[in-house]
Amino acid sequence: MDPKAFLLRYREIQHQIEANAQEAICLRSLAEKCTVSFDSESGGTGDGQRIPRITEQLLRLEAQTEQLTHTLDAVRAEIIAVINAVPQQHHRELLRYRYLAGMKFEQIAVEMHYSYQHTVHVLHPESLRAVKHLIESNIQPVI
């Protein structure tokens, strides 16, 4: 696995969890807009199963989110182990900022007191090479 893809798994799973949270908000909003009719001759065209369907979708979404959260924890632990094994401290710092905290290179450069160009064109490639070496030598990904 390419080192960048290895490290980006954490943020990708985070985005999936966030998307699930947004979808759950939309589904709850739909459920709140539903009204119950006690009249057998209602004018609605629905089959009366809207709330149960939404509830079922919410339950599936929550189960998927829980599974993603467990995967996220495992992937985070794996990435942290690899980052901690990188020999140079400034490479470890850059990797944490970029792939765990999700910071942009501009922010990382300011935080680490390097130029943007040095951060992007020197430190980041060196850091990825260190990760690649560790991945190829002994660490197997969880997913």
N, CA, C and O atoms as CSV, one atom per row, in Angstrom:
chain,resi,resn,atom,element,x,y,z
A,1,MET,N,N,0.846,-1.186,0.000
A,1,MET,CA,C,0.000,0.000,0.000
A,1,MET,C,C,0.887,1.244,0.000
A,1,MET,O,O,1.887,1.316,0.714
A,2,ASP,N,N,0.505,2.189,-0.795
A,2,ASP,CA,C,1.204,3.470,-0.882
A,2,ASP,C,C,1.110,4.192,0.479
A,2,ASP,O,O,0.049,4.168,1.104
A,3,PRO,N,N,2.190,4.827,0.947
A,3,PRO,CA,C,2.188,5.415,2.293
A,3,PRO,C,C,1.125,6.495,2.494
A,3,PRO,O,O,0.535,6.597,3.570
A,4,LYS,N,N,0.885,7.286,1.475
A,4,LYS,CA,C,-0.120,8.339,1.594
A,4,LYS,C,C,-1.510,7.721,1.768
A,4,LYS,O,O,-2.291,8.180,2.601
A,5,ALA,N,N,-1.819,6.692,0.994
A,5,ALA,CA,C,-3.109,6.004,1.115
A,5,ALA,C,C,-3.234,5.345,2.487
A,5,ALA,O,O,-4.304,5.360,3.096
A,6,PHE,N,N,-2.138,4.771,2.964
A,6,PHE,CA,C,-2.111,4.152,4.291
A,6,PHE,C,C,-2.493,5.178,5.360
A,6,PHE,O,O,-3.307,4.895,6.239
A,7,LEU,N,N,-1.901,6.364,5.276
A,7,LEU,CA,C,-2.139,7.401,6.274
A,7,LEU,C,C,-3.503,8.076,6.115
A,7,LEU,O,O,-4.105,8.491,7.105
A,8,LEU,N,N,-3.983,8.187,4.902
A,8,LEU,CA,C,-5.261,8.868,4.651
A,8,LEU,C,C,-6.478,8.047,5.068
A,8,LEU,O,O,-7.584,8.583,5.146
A,9,ARG,N,N,-6.294,6.767,5.334
A,9,ARG,CA,C,-7.431,5.920,5.731
A,9,ARG,C,C,-8.161,6.500,6.940
A,9,ARG,O,O,-9.389,6.451,7.010
A,10,TYR,N,N,-7.404,7.048,7.892
A,10,TYR,CA,C,-8.007,7.595,9.109
A,10,TYR,C,C,-8.987,8.719,8.774
A,10,TYR,O,O,-10.125,8.717,9.242
A,11,ARG,N,N,-8.543,9.669,7.972
A,11,ARG,CA,C,-9.400,10.802,7.623
A,11,ARG,C,C,-10.569,10.374,6.745
A,11,ARG,O,O,-11.658,10.938,6.850
A,12,GLU,N,N,-10.360,9.385,5.881
A,12,GLU,CA,C,-11.452,8.894,5.035
A,12,GLU,C,C,-12.563,8.274,5.879
A,12,GLU,O,O,-13.745,8.496,5.616
A,13,ILE,N,N,-12.185,7.504,6.882
A,13,ILE,CA,C,-13.186,6.895,7.761
A,13,ILE,C,C,-13.889,7.980,8.575
A,13,ILE,O,O,-15.099,7.910,8.792
A,14,GLN,N,N,-13.132,8.983,9.024
A,14,GLN,CA,C,-13.748,10.105,9.739
A,14,GLN,C,C,-14.806,10.781,8.869
A,14,GLN,O,O,-15.888,11.114,9.352
A,15,HIS,N,N,-14.499,10.982,7.607
A,15,HIS,CA,C,-15.454,11.612,6.694
A,15,HIS,C,C,-16.700,10.747,6.517
A,15,HIS,O,O,-17.810,11.271,6.424
A,16,GLN,N,N,-16.524,9.431,6.472
A,16,GLN,CA,C,-17.682,8.533,6.357
A,16,GLN,C,C,-18.574,8.649,7.594
A,16,GLN,O,O,-19.800,8.673,7.483
A,17,ILE,N,N,-17.953,8.719,8.765
A,17,ILE,CA,C,-18.713,8.857,10.011
A,17,ILE,C,C,-19.466,10.186,10.022
A,17,ILE,O,O,-20.631,10.240,10.418
A,18,GLU,N,N,-18.802,11.256,9.587
A,18,GLU,CA,C,-19.455,12.568,9.523
A,18,GLU,C,C,-20.616,12.559,8.526
A,18,GLU,O,O,-21.662,13.154,8.786
A,19,ALA,N,N,-20.437,11.891,7.394
A,19,ALA,CA,C,-21.515,11.789,6.405
A,19,ALA,C,C,-22.699,11.022,6.984
A,19,ALA,O,O,-23.851,11.389,6.754
A,20,ASN,N,N,-22.417,9.959,7.731
A,20,ASN,CA,C,-23.492,9.203,8.380
A,20,ASN,C,C,-24.241,10.077,9.381
A,20,ASN,O,O,-25.466,9.999,9.480
A,21,ALA,N,N,-23.513,10.906,10.121
A,21,ALA,CA,C,-24.152,11.798,11.094
A,21,ALA,C,C,-25.077,12.785,10.387
A,21,ALA,O,O,-26.180,13.051,10.863
A,22,GLN,N,N,-24.635,13.326,9.259
A,22,GLN,CA,C,-25.478,14.249,8.493
A,22,GLN,C,C,-26.719,13.537,7.946
A,22,GLN,O,O,-27.819,14.090,7.965
A,23,GLU,N,N,-26.533,12.323,7.466
A,23,GLU,CA,C,-27.669,11.553,6.954
A,23,GLU,C,C,-28.669,11.266,8.070
A,23,GLU,O,O,-29.878,11.322,7.848
A,24,ALA,N,N,-28.174,10.961,9.266
A,24,ALA,CA,C,-29.053,10.699,10.405
A,24,ALA,C,C,-29.862,11.946,10.757
A,24,ALA,O,O,-31.041,11.845,11.100
A,25,ILE,N,N,-29.240,13.112,10.675
A,25,ILE,CA,C,-29.956,14.365,10.942
A,25,ILE,C,C,-31.098,14.540,9.941
A,25,ILE,O,O,-32.212,14.907,10.315
A,26,CYS,N,N,-30.812,14.276,8.677
A,26,CYS,CA,C,-31.848,14.396,7.635
A,26,CYS,C,C,-32.985,13.405,7.869
A,26,CYS,O,O,-34.156,13.757,7.730
A,27,LEU,N,N,-32.644,12.174,8.221
A,27,LEU,CA,C,-33.678,11.161,8.463
A,27,LEU,C,C,-34.540,11.525,9.666
A,27,LEU,O,O,-35.758,11.350,9.632
A,28,ARG,N,N,-33.914,12.030,10.732
A,28,ARG,CA,C,-34.685,12.437,11.915
A,28,ARG,C,C,-35.622,13.601,11.570
A,28,ARG,O,O,-36.754,13.671,12.049
A,29,SER,N,N,-35.128,14.498,10.739
A,29,SER,CA,C,-35.953,15.622,10.303
A,29,SER,C,C,-37.164,15.126,9.515
A,29,SER,O,O,-38.276,15.621,9.697
A,30,LEU,N,N,-36.943,14.151,8.646
A,30,LEU,CA,C,-38.060,13.561,7.895
A,30,LEU,C,C,-39.070,12.902,8.832
A,30,LEU,O,O,-40.280,13.036,8.650
A,31,ALA,N,N,-38.563,12.197,9.827
A,31,ALA,CA,C,-39.446,11.509,10.768
A,31,ALA,C,C,-40.282,12.509,11.562
A,31,ALA,O,O,-41.447,12.247,11.862
A,32,GLU,N,N,-39.693,13.647,11.901
A,32,GLU,CA,C,-40.428,14.656,12.666
A,32,GLU,C,C,-41.509,15.328,11.830
A,32,GLU,O,O,-42.486,15.839,12.379
A,33,LYS,N,N,-41.349,15.336,10.517
A,33,LYS,CA,C,-42.335,15.963,9.640
A,33,LYS,C,C,-43.529,15.045,9.378
A,33,LYS,O,O,-44.555,15.484,8.859
A,34,CYS,N,N,-43.389,13.775,9.738
A,34,CYS,CA,C,-44.480,12.825,9.520
A,34,CYS,C,C,-45.581,13.075,10.545
A,34,CYS,O,O,-45.305,13.390,11.703
A,35,THR,N,N,-46.802,12.933,10.118
A,35,THR,CA,C,-47.928,13.051,11.041
A,35,THR,C,C,-48.708,11.741,11.026
A,35,THR,O,O,-48.803,11.060,10.006
A,36,VAL,N,N,-49.251,11.420,12.164
A,36,VAL,CA,C,-50.028,10.194,12.285
A,36,VAL,C,C,-51.491,10.529,12.034
A,36,VAL,O,O,-52.019,11.492,12.589
A,37,SER,N,N,-52.137,9.738,11.204
A,37,SER,CA,C,-53.554,9.942,10.908
A,37,SER,C,C,-54.362,8.873,11.634
A,37,SER,O,O,-54.072,7.680,11.544
A,38,PHE,N,N,-55.385,9.333,12.358
A,38,PHE,CA,C,-56.244,8.396,13.072
A,38,PHE,C,C,-57.526,8.118,12.295
A,38,PHE,O,O,-58.349,7.297,12.699
A,39,ASP,N,N,-57.675,8.801,11.199
A,39,ASP,CA,C,-58.865,8.646,10.367
A,39,ASP,C,C,-58.568,7.645,9.264
A,39,ASP,O,O,-57.558,7.772,8.572
A,40,SER,N,N,-59.420,6.666,9.093
A,40,SER,CA,C,-59.176,5.654,8.063
A,40,SER,C,C,-59.380,6.207,6.660
A,40,SER,O,O,-58.948,5.595,5.683
A,41,GLU,N,N,-60.024,7.340,6.554
A,41,GLU,CA,C,-60.259,7.941,5.247
A,41,GLU,C,C,-59.380,9.173,5.058
A,41,GLU,O,O,-59.849,10.218,4.608
A,42,SER,N,N,-58.133,9.044,5.397
A,42,SER,CA,C,-57.238,10.197,5.266
A,42,SER,C,C,-56.988,10.492,3.796
A,42,SER,O,O,-57.134,9.626,2.933
A,43,GLY,N,N,-56.608,11.727,3.535
A,43,GLY,CA,C,-56.371,12.138,2.162
A,43,GLY,C,C,-54.963,11.851,1.687
A,43,GLY,O,O,-54.641,12.138,0.534
A,44,GLY,N,N,-54.123,11.300,2.524
A,44,GLY,CA,C,-52.732,11.037,2.154
A,44,GLY,C,C,-52.591,9.893,1.174
A,44,GLY,O,O,-53.452,9.018,1.090
A,45,THR,N,N,-51.504,9.909,0.441
A,45,THR,CA,C,-51.265,8.845,-0.537
A,45,THR,C,C,-50.247,7.826,-0.038
A,45,THR,O,O,-49.972,6.846,-0.730
A,46,GLY,N,N,-49.688,8.036,1.140
A,46,GLY,CA,C,-48.676,7.121,1.661
A,46,GLY,C,C,-49.277,5.829,2.170
A,46,GLY,O,O,-50.493,5.712,2.321
A,47,ASP,N,N,-48.416,4.861,2.432
A,47,ASP,CA,C,-48.869,3.559,2.917
A,47,ASP,C,C,-48.835,3.472,4.440
A,47,ASP,O,O,-49.118,2.414,5.004
A,48,GLY,N,N,-48.493,4.567,5.111
A,48,GLY,CA,C,-48.462,4.571,6.569
A,48,GLY,C,C,-47.214,3.947,7.159
A,48,GLY,O,O,-47.136,3.750,8.371
A,49,GLN,N,N,-46.251,3.637,6.334
A,49,GLN,CA,C,-45.033,2.968,6.805
A,49,GLN,C,C,-43.798,3.879,6.776
A,49,GLN,O,O,-42.666,3.410,6.890
A,50,ARG,N,N,-44.032,5.159,6.625
A,50,ARG,CA,C,-42.897,6.076,6.489
A,50,ARG,C,C,-42.028,6.103,7.751
A,50,ARG,O,O,-40.805,5.990,7.660
A,51,ILE,N,N,-42.640,6.250,8.910
A,51,ILE,CA,C,-41.862,6.311,10.154
A,51,ILE,C,C,-41.134,4.992,10.413
A,51,ILE,O,O,-39.950,5.024,10.748
A,52,PRO,N,N,-41.789,3.825,10.272
A,52,PRO,CA,C,-41.039,2.576,10.464
A,52,PRO,C,C,-39.868,2.421,9.488
A,52,PRO,O,O,-38.814,1.909,9.863
A,53,ARG,N,N,-40.050,2.864,8.230
A,53,ARG,CA,C,-38.950,2.779,7.257
A,53,ARG,C,C,-37.793,3.691,7.666
A,53,ARG,O,O,-36.627,3.302,7.595
A,54,ILE,N,N,-38.126,4.893,8.090
A,54,ILE,CA,C,-37.081,5.829,8.518
A,54,ILE,C,C,-36.368,5.289,9.750
A,54,ILE,O,O,-35.146,5.390,9.858
A,55,THR,N,N,-37.126,4.718,10.677
A,55,THR,CA,C,-36.527,4.138,11.881
A,55,THR,C,C,-35.579,3.006,11.517
A,55,THR,O,O,-34.489,2.893,12.078
A,56,GLU,N,N,-35.997,2.173,10.583
A,56,GLU,CA,C,-35.139,1.069,10.126
A,56,GLU,C,C,-33.852,1.608,9.491
A,56,GLU,O,O,-32.767,1.084,9.742
A,57,GLN,N,N,-33.976,2.644,8.676
A,57,GLN,CA,C,-32.793,3.253,8.059
A,57,GLN,C,C,-31.862,3.834,9.122
A,57,GLN,O,O,-30.642,3.702,9.029
A,58,LEU,N,N,-32.447,4.477,10.128
A,58,LEU,CA,C,-31.637,5.041,11.211
A,58,LEU,C,C,-30.889,3.955,11.976
A,58,LEU,O,O,-29.718,4.126,12.317
A,59,LEU,N,N,-31.556,2.848,12.245
A,59,LEU,CA,C,-30.905,1.749,12.964
A,59,LEU,C,C,-29.747,1.169,12.157
A,59,LEU,O,O,-28.683,0.888,12.708
A,60,ARG,N,N,-29.954,0.990,10.847
A,60,ARG,CA,C,-28.869,0.499,9.982
A,60,ARG,C,C,-27.705,1.485,9.962
A,60,ARG,O,O,-26.540,1.092,10.023
A,61,LEU,N,N,-28.036,2.760,9.877
A,61,LEU,CA,C,-27.019,3.802,9.842
A,61,LEU,C,C,-26.224,3.839,11.144
A,61,LEU,O,O,-25.002,3.988,11.120
A,62,GLU,N,N,-26.902,3.706,12.264
A,62,GLU,CA,C,-26.223,3.695,13.562
A,62,GLU,C,C,-25.316,2.480,13.705
A,62,GLU,O,O,-24.216,2.590,14.245
A,63,ALA,N,N,-25.764,1.328,13.227
A,63,ALA,CA,C,-24.927,0.122,13.278
A,63,ALA,C,C,-23.692,0.295,12.402
A,63,ALA,O,O,-22.585,-0.073,12.796
A,64,GLN,N,N,-23.887,0.857,11.216
A,64,GLN,CA,C,-22.753,1.101,10.320
A,64,GLN,C,C,-21.779,2.094,10.950
A,64,GLN,O,O,-20.564,1.915,10.860
A,65,THR,N,N,-22.301,3.133,11.583
A,65,THR,CA,C,-21.452,4.135,12.225
A,65,THR,C,C,-20.667,3.524,13.379
A,65,THR,O,O,-19.495,3.843,13.574
A,66,GLU,N,N,-21.305,2.656,14.137
A,66,GLU,CA,C,-20.605,1.990,15.241
A,66,GLU,C,C,-19.465,1.125,14.710
A,66,GLU,O,O,-18.369,1.121,15.270
A,67,GLN,N,N,-19.728,0.394,13.632
A,67,GLN,CA,C,-18.687,-0.435,13.020
A,67,GLN,C,C,-17.544,0.444,12.499
A,67,GLN,O,O,-16.371,0.115,12.679
A,68,LEU,N,N,-17.888,1.552,11.859
A,68,LEU,CA,C,-16.864,2.475,11.359
A,68,LEU,C,C,-16.037,3.060,12.501
A,68,LEU,O,O,-14.833,3.272,12.355
A,69,THR,N,N,-16.681,3.320,13.630
A,69,THR,CA,C,-15.970,3.871,14.786
A,69,THR,C,C,-14.949,2.871,15.313
A,69,THR,O,O,-13.837,3.255,15.673
A,70,HIS,N,N,-15.313,1.596,15.361
A,70,HIS,CA,C,-14.358,0.567,15.792
A,70,HIS,C,C,-13.198,0.469,14.801
A,70,HIS,O,O,-12.039,0.350,15.199
A,71,THR,N,N,-13.518,0.518,13.517
A,71,THR,CA,C,-12.480,0.488,12.483
A,71,THR,C,C,-11.583,1.709,12.605
A,71,THR,O,O,-10.363,1.605,12.477
A,72,LEU,N,N,-12.188,2.867,12.853
A,72,LEU,CA,C,-11.422,4.105,13.010
A,72,LEU,C,C,-10.426,3.984,14.156
A,72,LEU,O,O,-9.272,4.393,14.023
A,73,ASP,N,N,-10.866,3.427,15.276
A,73,ASP,CA,C,-9.971,3.252,16.423
A,73,ASP,C,C,-8.789,2.351,16.076
A,73,ASP,O,O,-7.650,2.647,16.438
A,74,ALA,N,N,-9.063,1.251,15.373
A,74,ALA,CA,C,-7.994,0.317,14.997
A,74,ALA,C,C,-7.024,0.958,14.009
A,74,ALA,O,O,-5.809,0.812,14.140
A,75,VAL,N,N,-7.565,1.670,13.020
A,75,VAL,CA,C,-6.719,2.322,12.014
A,75,VAL,C,C,-5.882,3.415,12.667
A,75,VAL,O,O,-4.698,3.558,12.360
A,76,ARG,N,N,-6.487,4.183,13.564
A,76,ARG,CA,C,-5.746,5.246,14.267
A,76,ARG,C,C,-4.582,4.650,15.058
A,76,ARG,O,O,-3.466,5.169,15.011
A,77,ALA,N,N,-4.841,3.572,15.776
A,77,ALA,CA,C,-3.776,2.931,16.556
A,77,ALA,C,C,-2.652,2.447,15.646
A,77,ALA,O,O,-1.475,2.579,15.980
A,78,GLU,N,N,-3.015,1.892,14.505
A,78,GLU,CA,C,-2.015,1.403,13.559
A,78,GLU,C,C,-1.186,2.552,12.990
A,78,GLU,O,O,0.037,2.452,12.890
A,79,ILE,N,N,-1.847,3.629,12.622
A,79,ILE,CA,C,-1.142,4.785,12.063
A,79,ILE,C,C,-0.242,5.424,13.112
A,79,ILE,O,O,0.887,5.810,12.809
A,80,ILE,N,N,-0.728,5.537,14.333
A,80,ILE,CA,C,0.093,6.096,15.410
A,80,ILE,C,C,1.327,5.236,15.634
A,80,ILE,O,O,2.418,5.764,15.846
A,81,ALA,N,N,1.169,3.920,15.590
A,81,ALA,CA,C,2.319,3.024,15.767
A,81,ALA,C,C,3.361,3.257,14.678
A,81,ALA,O,O,4.559,3.287,14.958
A,82,VAL,N,N,2.908,3.421,13.446
A,82,VAL,CA,C,3.841,3.669,12.343
A,82,VAL,C,C,4.502,5.033,12.511
A,82,VAL,O,O,5.719,5.156,12.376
A,83,ILE,N,N,3.705,6.055,12.805
A,83,ILE,CA,C,4.268,7.400,12.978
A,83,ILE,C,C,5.284,7.413,14.112
A,83,ILE,O,O,6.347,8.022,13.986
A,84,ASN,N,N,4.967,6.752,15.209
A,84,ASN,CA,C,5.902,6.717,16.343
A,84,ASN,C,C,7.194,5.980,16.008
A,84,ASN,O,O,8.215,6.193,16.663
A,85,ALA,N,N,7.160,5.120,15.001
A,85,ALA,CA,C,8.360,4.380,14.594
A,85,ALA,C,C,9.234,5.170,13.620
A,85,ALA,O,O,10.361,4.765,13.334
A,86,VAL,N,N,8.724,6.292,13.107
A,86,VAL,CA,C,9.521,7.133,12.203
A,86,VAL,C,C,10.674,7.732,13.011
A,86,VAL,O,O,10.442,8.297,14.079
A,87,PRO,N,N,11.919,7.616,12.517
A,87,PRO,CA,C,13.079,8.028,13.317
A,87,PRO,C,C,13.169,9.528,13.624
A,87,PRO,O,O,13.519,9.896,14.746
A,88,GLN,N,N,12.869,10.383,12.678
A,88,GLN,CA,C,13.049,11.823,12.875
A,88,GLN,C,C,11.818,12.458,13.530
A,88,GLN,O,O,10.688,12.259,13.083
A,89,GLN,N,N,12.058,13.222,14.592
A,89,GLN,CA,C,10.970,13.843,15.336
A,89,GLN,C,C,10.162,14.815,14.472
A,89,GLN,O,O,8.934,14.834,14.554
A,90,HIS,N,N,10.837,15.620,13.645
A,90,HIS,CA,C,10.098,16.592,12.832
A,90,HIS,C,C,9.241,15.899,11.764
A,90,HIS,O,O,8.216,16.440,11.351
A,91,HIS,N,N,9.648,14.719,11.320
A,91,HIS,CA,C,8.808,13.944,10.395
A,91,HIS,C,C,7.571,13.415,11.125
A,91,HIS,O,O,6.462,13.448,10.593
A,92,ARG,N,N,7.778,12.929,12.344
A,92,ARG,CA,C,6.641,12.439,13.142
A,92,ARG,C,C,5.634,13.567,13.389
A,92,ARG,O,O,4.422,13.378,13.282
A,93,GLU,N,N,6.167,14.735,13.720
A,93,GLU,CA,C,5.306,15.888,13.996
A,93,GLU,C,C,4.481,16.264,12.760
A,93,GLU,O,O,3.274,16.486,12.857
A,94,LEU,N,N,5.130,16.332,11.618
A,94,LEU,CA,C,4.438,16.660,10.368
A,94,LEU,C,C,3.354,15.625,10.072
A,94,LEU,O,O,2.235,15.986,9.707
A,95,LEU,N,N,3.675,14.355,10.225
A,95,LEU,CA,C,2.706,13.288,9.944
A,95,LEU,C,C,1.495,13.364,10.876
A,95,LEU,O,O,0.362,13.148,10.444
A,96,ARG,N,N,1.732,13.671,12.147
A,96,ARG,CA,C,0.614,13.809,13.091
A,96,ARG,C,C,-0.286,14.980,12.698
A,96,ARG,O,O,-1.511,14.861,12.664
A,97,TYR,N,N,0.350,16.108,12.403
A,97,TYR,CA,C,-0.423,17.287,12.011
A,97,TYR,C,C,-1.251,17.015,10.756
A,97,TYR,O,O,-2.435,17.346,10.698
A,98,ARG,N,N,-0.624,16.417,9.767
A,98,ARG,CA,C,-1.271,16.249,8.461
A,98,ARG,C,C,-2.318,15.139,8.471
A,98,ARG,O,O,-3.443,15.342,8.013
A,99,TYR,N,N,-1.953,13.970,8.990
A,99,TYR,CA,C,-2.809,12.796,8.803
A,99,TYR,C,C,-3.691,12.453,10.002
A,99,TYR,O,O,-4.664,11.714,9.851
A,100,LEU,N,N,-3.376,12.968,11.173
A,100,LEU,CA,C,-4.251,12.732,12.321
A,100,LEU,C,C,-5.095,13.969,12.634
A,100,LEU,O,O,-6.297,13.866,12.876
A,101,ALA,N,N,-4.447,15.145,12.626
A,101,ALA,CA,C,-5.175,16.382,12.920
A,101,ALA,C,C,-5.835,16.971,11.677
A,101,ALA,O,O,-6.721,17.818,11.791
A,102,GLY,N,N,-5.410,16.531,10.484
A,102,GLY,CA,C,-6.013,17.011,9.244
A,102,GLY,C,C,-5.657,18.444,8.895
A,102,GLY,O,O,-6.410,19.123,8.197
A,103,MET,N,N,-4.513,18.904,9.378
A,103,MET,CA,C,-4.102,20.284,9.107
A,103,MET,C,C,-3.628,20.443,7.669
A,103,MET,O,O,-3.125,19.499,7.060
A,104,LYS,N,N,-3.793,21.638,7.140
A,104,LYS,CA,C,-3.294,21.970,5.804
A,104,LYS,C,C,-1.798,22.255,5.901
A,104,LYS,O,O,-1.284,22.586,6.970
A,105,PHE,N,N,-1.109,22.122,4.765
A,105,PHE,CA,C,0.336,22.345,4.756
A,105,PHE,C,C,0.699,23.765,5.196
A,105,PHE,O,O,1.732,23.966,5.835
A,106,GLU,N,N,-0.132,24.740,4.862
A,106,GLU,CA,C,0.130,26.113,5.284
A,106,GLU,C,C,0.166,26.214,6.806
A,106,GLU,O,O,1.051,26.856,7.371
A,107,GLN,N,N,-0.799,25.577,7.464
A,107,GLN,CA,C,-0.862,25.588,8.922
A,107,GLN,C,C,0.325,24.843,9.525
A,107,GLN,O,O,0.913,25.282,10.513
A,108,ILE,N,N,0.665,23.722,8.921
A,108,ILE,CA,C,1.789,22.920,9.415
A,108,ILE,C,C,3.079,23.711,9.320
A,108,ILE,O,O,3.876,23.711,10.258
A,109,ALA,N,N,3.296,24.386,8.198
A,109,ALA,CA,C,4.516,25.177,8.009
A,109,ALA,C,C,4.634,26.244,9.093
A,109,ALA,O,O,5.710,26.437,9.658
A,110,VAL,N,N,3.541,26.933,9.382
A,110,VAL,CA,C,3.559,27.967,10.424
A,110,VAL,C,C,3.836,27.334,11.782
A,110,VAL,O,O,4.667,27.828,12.544
A,111,GLU,N,N,3.146,26.253,12.081
A,111,GLU,CA,C,3.288,25.584,13.382
A,111,GLU,C,C,4.709,25.067,13.606
A,111,GLU,O,O,5.231,25.128,14.719
A,112,MET,N,N,5.326,24.561,12.543
A,112,MET,CA,C,6.663,23.967,12.665
A,112,MET,C,C,7.786,24.962,12.366
A,112,MET,O,O,8.964,24.619,12.468
A,113,HIS,N,N,7.425,26.185,12.000
A,113,HIS,CA,C,8.411,27.238,11.704
A,113,HIS,C,C,9.286,26.895,10.502
A,113,HIS,O,O,10.499,27.105,10.521
A,114,TYR,N,N,8.654,26.368,9.462
A,114,TYR,CA,C,9.324,26.103,8.186
A,114,TYR,C,C,8.583,26.874,7.102
A,114,TYR,O,O,7.444,27.299,7.296
A,115,SER,N,N,9.234,27.046,5.971
A,115,SER,CA,C,8.530,27.655,4.842
A,115,SER,C,C,7.547,26.626,4.282
A,115,SER,O,O,7.696,25.420,4.478
A,116,TYR,N,N,6.552,27.137,3.589
A,116,TYR,CA,C,5.575,26.262,2.949
A,116,TYR,C,C,6.274,25.340,1.948
A,116,TYR,O,O,6.004,24.140,1.903
A,117,GLN,N,N,7.168,25.910,1.152
A,117,GLN,CA,C,7.873,25.134,0.129
A,117,GLN,C,C,8.695,24.010,0.763
A,117,GLN,O,O,8.684,22.879,0.277
A,118,HIS,N,N,9.401,24.322,1.840
A,118,HIS,CA,C,10.220,23.301,2.505
A,118,HIS,C,C,9.325,22.194,3.083
A,118,HIS,O,O,9.653,21.010,3.014
A,119,THR,N,N,8.205,22.606,3.645
A,119,THR,CA,C,7.278,21.633,4.232
A,119,THR,C,C,6.732,20.687,3.167
A,119,THR,O,O,6.712,19.471,3.359
A,120,VAL,N,N,6.288,21.255,2.038
A,120,VAL,CA,C,5.641,20.456,0.991
A,120,VAL,C,C,6.643,19.672,0.154
A,120,VAL,O,O,6.406,18.508,-0.170
A,121,HIS,N,N,7.755,20.300,-0.194
A,121,HIS,CA,C,8.677,19.694,-1.163
A,121,HIS,C,C,9.835,18.924,-0.539
A,121,HIS,O,O,10.499,18.150,-1.229
A,122,VAL,N,N,10.087,19.120,0.742
A,122,VAL,CA,C,11.200,18.409,1.386
A,122,VAL,C,C,10.700,17.530,2.530
A,122,VAL,O,O,10.848,16.309,2.484
A,123,LEU,N,N,10.111,18.143,3.555
A,123,LEU,CA,C,9.720,17.378,4.749
A,123,LEU,C,C,8.644,16.328,4.470
A,123,LEU,O,O,8.761,15.184,4.910
A,124,HIS,N,N,7.611,16.712,3.746
A,124,HIS,CA,C,6.531,15.756,3.499
A,124,HIS,C,C,7.012,14.545,2.699
A,124,HIS,O,O,6.731,13.415,3.099
A,125,PRO,N,N,7.727,14.736,1.584
A,125,PRO,CA,C,8.228,13.556,0.862
A,125,PRO,C,C,9.176,12.695,1.705
A,125,PRO,O,O,9.127,11.467,1.629
A,126,GLU,N,N,10.035,13.332,2.506
A,126,GLU,CA,C,10.928,12.558,3.384
A,126,GLU,C,C,10.114,11.744,4.387
A,126,GLU,O,O,10.416,10.580,4.649
A,127,SER,N,N,9.087,12.367,4.939
A,127,SER,CA,C,8.233,11.680,5.915
A,127,SER,C,C,7.521,10.492,5.280
A,127,SER,O,O,7.432,9.421,5.881
A,128,LEU,N,N,7.016,10.683,4.070
A,128,LEU,CA,C,6.336,9.582,3.375
A,128,LEU,C,C,7.302,8.447,3.043
A,128,LEU,O,O,6.929,7.276,3.114
A,129,ARG,N,N,8.535,8.783,2.684
A,129,ARG,CA,C,9.534,7.731,2.420
A,129,ARG,C,C,9.813,6.924,3.687
A,129,ARG,O,O,9.961,5.704,3.627
A,130,ALA,N,N,9.883,7.602,4.827
A,130,ALA,CA,C,10.107,6.897,6.094
A,130,ALA,C,C,8.942,5.955,6.396
A,130,ALA,O,O,9.149,4.824,6.837
A,131,VAL,N,N,7.723,6.423,6.157
A,131,VAL,CA,C,6.539,5.585,6.382
A,131,VAL,C,C,6.543,4.401,5.419
A,131,VAL,O,O,6.250,3.273,5.815
A,132,LYS,N,N,6.871,4.657,4.170
A,132,LYS,CA,C,6.914,3.581,3.172
A,132,LYS,C,C,7.903,2.500,3.600
A,132,LYS,O,O,7.611,1.309,3.501
A,133,HIS,N,N,9.061,2.919,4.069
A,133,HIS,CA,C,10.073,1.959,4.523
A,133,HIS,C,C,9.527,1.110,5.676
A,133,HIS,O,O,9.721,-0.106,5.698
A,134,LEU,N,N,8.851,1.741,6.623
A,134,LEU,CA,C,8.297,1.003,7.766
A,134,LEU,C,C,7.188,0.045,7.340
A,134,LEU,O,O,7.121,-1.089,7.815
A,135,ILE,N,N,6.327,0.502,6.450
A,135,ILE,CA,C,5.224,-0.350,5.982
A,135,ILE,C,C,5.768,-1.569,5.249
A,135,ILE,O,O,5.328,-2.695,5.480
A,136,GLU,N,N,6.727,-1.331,4.368
A,136,GLU,CA,C,7.280,-2.438,3.579
A,136,GLU,C,C,8.104,-3.392,4.428
A,136,GLU,O,O,8.213,-4.574,4.102
A,137,SER,N,N,8.682,-2.896,5.509
A,137,SER,CA,C,9.557,-3.754,6.301
A,137,SER,C,C,8.813,-4.685,7.251
A,137,SER,O,O,9.162,-5.861,7.357
A,138,ASN,N,N,7.787,-4.175,7.947
A,138,ASN,CA,C,7.210,-5.089,8.941
A,138,ASN,C,C,5.780,-4.838,9.374
A,138,ASN,O,O,5.265,-5.632,10.161
A,139,ILE,N,N,5.117,-3.823,8.935
A,139,ILE,CA,C,3.794,-3.534,9.475
A,139,ILE,C,C,2.729,-3.853,8.434
A,139,ILE,O,O,2.813,-3.416,7.286
A,140,GLN,N,N,1.719,-4.628,8.856
A,140,GLN,CA,C,0.610,-5.000,7.979
A,140,GLN,C,C,-0.607,-4.148,8.335
A,140,GLN,O,O,-0.923,-4.007,9.517
A,141,PRO,N,N,-1.303,-3.575,7.344
A,141,PRO,CA,C,-2.476,-2.756,7.643
A,141,PRO,C,C,-3.650,-3.576,8.170
A,141,PRO,O,O,-3.770,-4.764,7.872
A,142,VAL,N,N,-4.512,-2.935,8.952
A,142,VAL,CA,C,-5.697,-3.579,9.515
A,142,VAL,C,C,-6.717,-3.852,8.419
A,142,VAL,O,O,-7.349,-4.908,8.399
A,143,ILE,N,N,-6.876,-2.899,7.512
A,143,ILE,CA,C,-7.886,-3.026,6.449
A,143,ILE,C,C,-7.204,-3.278,5.131
A,143,ILE,O,O,-7.873,-3.415,4.107
